[in-house]
Amino acid sequence: MKIAIGCLLCLAGALGLRAQAALALPVHAEAGAAPQSIEETGLRQLLTLKRVFVDHLTGGETAAQMRDIIIGSLEQSKLFILTENQEKADAVLRGAAEDLVYTDTHSSSDGVNAKLNVGTSRGASGYRADQTGGLGFGENESDHSTQRRHEALATVRLTNKEGDVIWSTTQESLGAKYHGASADVADKIATKLKEDFERAKKIAH
């Protein structure tokens, strides 16, 4: 009888431990879902953004112009409201940008030269014989070219109110067919953000 009661107590204790372990499991584990990655967590936060403030970009005199161009591209994307009041923003776009115009110079020189001279002279008993010869050729080529280049680069990130980075990208351009390098970089940033918004929607569903 004592043995039976002891077994029942052991069984009850085991069931209690299992119940406690089940309660301690996170919700996603009970549902059989995989834990979210850091990227997925950031993408989900994109869908919660209503207002975004674009901060001043670092990177020299051209950074201010790049900021205005990026604001224009983001405005056309219609993903969220762009505000000049940082306190009302759900997230802040920060980063660095540079727009460079420079001259690329290339110089090269190739040359081949060869020269050969042979000469003999002798004389005996009033007899003199001379024999001379020569061979020479040369070729020199040089190339000098200059090309004006325009290159733009921007690295931006979206941070939430807690200061956590929820999205980032780096884009660069040497110029596009219908607009300059800066405008092309801004369009690439907006395009990448739109693509990630679509990914976020798929993850959410």
C-alpha positions as CSV (number, residue, x, y, z in Angstrom):
1,M,0.0,0.0,0.0
2,K,2.8,2.4,0.9
3,I,4.6,1.5,-2.4
4,A,1.4,2.4,-4.4
5,I,1.0,5.7,-2.7
6,G,4.6,6.5,-3.3
7,C,4.3,5.7,-7.0
8,L,1.2,8.0,-7.2
9,L,3.1,10.8,-5.6
10,C,6.0,10.4,-8.0
11,L,3.6,10.4,-11.0
12,A,1.9,13.5,-9.7
13,G,5.2,15.2,-9.3
14,A,6.3,14.3,-12.8
15,L,3.0,15.7,-14.2
16,G,3.5,18.9,-12.3
17,L,7.0,19.4,-13.7
18,R,5.7,18.8,-17.2
19,A,3.0,21.4,-16.7
20,Q,5.4,24.0,-15.4
21,A,7.7,23.3,-18.4
22,A,4.8,23.7,-20.8
23,L,3.9,27.1,-19.3
24,A,7.5,28.3,-19.5
25,L,7.6,27.7,-23.3
26,P,7.3,30.8,-25.5
27,V,4.2,31.3,-27.6
28,H,5.9,30.6,-30.9
29,A,7.3,27.3,-29.6
30,E,3.9,26.0,-28.6
31,A,2.6,26.9,-32.0
32,G,5.4,25.1,-33.7
33,A,6.7,28.2,-35.4
34,A,10.4,29.0,-35.9
35,P,11.9,31.9,-33.9
36,Q,12.1,35.2,-35.9
37,S,15.5,36.3,-37.1
38,I,16.8,39.8,-36.5
39,E,16.2,40.7,-40.2
40,E,12.6,39.5,-40.0
41,T,12.0,41.5,-36.8
42,G,13.3,44.6,-38.5
43,L,11.2,44.0,-41.6
44,R,8.1,43.6,-39.5
45,Q,8.8,47.0,-37.9
46,L,8.8,48.6,-41.3
47,L,5.1,48.0,-41.6
48,T,4.5,49.9,-38.4
49,L,6.1,53.1,-39.6
50,K,3.7,56.1,-40.3
51,R,6.1,59.0,-40.2
52,V,9.8,59.2,-41.0
53,F,12.3,62.0,-40.4
54,V,15.3,62.3,-42.7
55,D,18.2,63.6,-40.7
56,H,21.2,65.6,-42.0
57,L,23.7,63.3,-43.8
58,T,27.4,63.5,-43.2
59,G,29.9,63.6,-46.0
60,G,30.8,67.1,-47.1
61,E,29.2,69.9,-49.0
62,T,27.2,67.6,-51.4
63,A,25.6,65.7,-48.5
64,A,22.9,68.3,-48.1
65,Q,21.9,68.1,-51.7
66,M,21.8,64.3,-51.6
67,R,19.5,64.6,-48.6
68,D,17.0,66.6,-50.6
69,I,17.1,64.2,-53.5
70,I,16.6,61.2,-51.2
71,I,13.6,62.9,-49.6
72,G,12.1,63.4,-53.0
73,S,12.6,59.8,-54.0
74,L,11.1,58.6,-50.7
75,E,8.1,60.9,-51.1
76,Q,7.4,59.4,-54.5
77,S,7.5,55.9,-53.0
78,K,4.4,56.7,-50.8
79,L,5.5,54.2,-48.2
80,F,5.0,56.6,-45.3
81,I,4.7,60.3,-44.4
82,L,7.9,62.3,-44.4
83,T,8.0,64.9,-41.6
84,E,10.3,67.7,-40.6
85,N,9.4,67.2,-37.0
86,Q,11.7,64.6,-35.5
87,E,9.6,64.3,-32.3
88,K,6.6,63.1,-34.3
89,A,8.5,60.5,-36.3
90,D,8.3,56.8,-35.8
91,A,11.8,56.4,-37.2
92,V,14.7,58.5,-38.4
93,L,16.8,58.0,-41.6
94,R,20.4,58.7,-40.9
95,G,23.6,58.1,-42.8
96,A,26.4,59.5,-45.0
97,A,26.5,60.5,-48.7
98,E,29.0,61.8,-51.2
99,D,28.7,63.2,-54.7
100,L,32.1,63.4,-56.5
101,V,33.0,64.8,-59.9
102,Y,36.6,64.1,-60.9
103,T,38.9,63.6,-63.8
104,D,40.4,60.2,-64.4
105,T,43.8,60.4,-66.2
106,H,45.5,57.5,-67.9
107,S,48.9,57.5,-69.5
108,S,51.0,54.7,-71.1
109,S,54.1,54.5,-73.3
110,D,55.4,51.5,-75.2
111,G,58.7,51.5,-77.3
112,V,60.9,49.0,-79.1
113,N,64.4,50.0,-80.3
114,A,67.2,47.9,-81.8
115,K,70.6,48.9,-83.4
116,L,73.3,46.7,-84.8
117,N,76.6,47.8,-86.4
118,V,79.4,45.5,-87.8
119,G,82.7,46.8,-89.2
120,T,86.0,45.2,-90.3
121,S,89.2,46.8,-91.7
122,R,92.5,45.2,-92.6
123,G,95.4,46.1,-94.8
124,A,98.5,44.1,-96.0
125,S,101.1,44.9,-98.6
126,G,99.3,47.9,-99.8
127,Y,96.0,46.0,-99.9
128,R,93.1,47.4,-97.9
129,A,89.7,45.9,-97.4
130,D,86.8,47.5,-95.4
131,Q,83.5,45.9,-94.5
132,T,80.8,47.8,-92.6
133,G,77.2,47.2,-91.9
134,G,74.4,48.5,-89.8
135,L,70.9,47.7,-88.8
136,G,68.5,49.9,-86.8
137,F,64.8,50.3,-86.2
138,G,62.7,51.8,-83.6
139,E,59.0,52.2,-82.6
140,N,57.5,54.3,-79.9
141,E,53.9,54.6,-78.9
142,S,52.4,56.7,-76.2
143,D,48.8,57.1,-75.0
144,H,47.3,59.9,-72.8
145,S,43.7,60.2,-72.1
146,T,41.5,62.0,-69.6
147,Q,37.9,61.2,-68.7
148,R,35.5,63.2,-66.6
149,R,33.7,61.0,-64.1
150,H,30.7,61.5,-61.8
151,E,30.2,59.1,-58.8
152,A,27.7,59.2,-56.0
153,L,27.5,57.0,-52.9
154,A,25.1,56.8,-49.9
155,T,24.8,54.6,-46.8
156,V,21.6,55.1,-44.9
157,R,19.8,53.4,-42.0
158,L,16.4,53.6,-40.4
159,T,16.4,53.6,-36.6
160,N,13.3,53.4,-34.3
161,K,12.6,55.5,-31.2
162,E,14.7,53.1,-29.1
163,G,17.7,53.7,-31.4
164,D,17.6,50.2,-32.9
165,V,18.5,49.9,-36.6
166,I,15.6,48.2,-38.3
167,W,16.8,48.7,-42.0
168,S,19.9,49.8,-43.8
169,T,21.4,49.9,-47.3
170,T,24.4,51.1,-49.3
171,Q,23.9,52.3,-52.9
172,E,26.3,53.8,-55.4
173,S,26.1,55.0,-59.0
174,L,28.2,56.4,-61.8
175,G,25.2,57.9,-63.3
176,A,22.2,56.6,-65.2
177,K,20.8,57.1,-68.7
178,Y,18.3,59.7,-67.9
179,H,19.6,61.3,-64.7
180,G,22.7,61.9,-62.7
181,A,24.5,59.8,-60.1
182,S,22.9,61.4,-57.1
183,A,19.4,61.0,-58.4
184,D,20.2,57.4,-59.4
185,V,21.4,56.6,-55.8
186,A,18.3,58.1,-54.3
187,D,16.1,56.0,-56.6
188,K,18.0,52.9,-55.7
189,I,17.5,53.6,-52.0
190,A,13.7,54.1,-52.5
191,T,13.5,50.9,-54.7
192,K,15.3,48.8,-52.1
193,L,13.0,50.1,-49.4
194,K,9.9,49.3,-51.4
195,E,11.2,45.8,-52.1
196,D,11.8,45.2,-48.4
197,F,8.3,46.5,-47.6
198,E,6.9,43.8,-49.9
199,R,9.0,41.2,-48.2
200,A,7.7,42.4,-44.8
201,K,4.2,42.0,-46.0
202,K,4.8,38.4,-47.1
203,I,6.4,37.6,-43.7
204,A,3.5,39.2,-41.9
205,H,1.1,36.9,-43.7
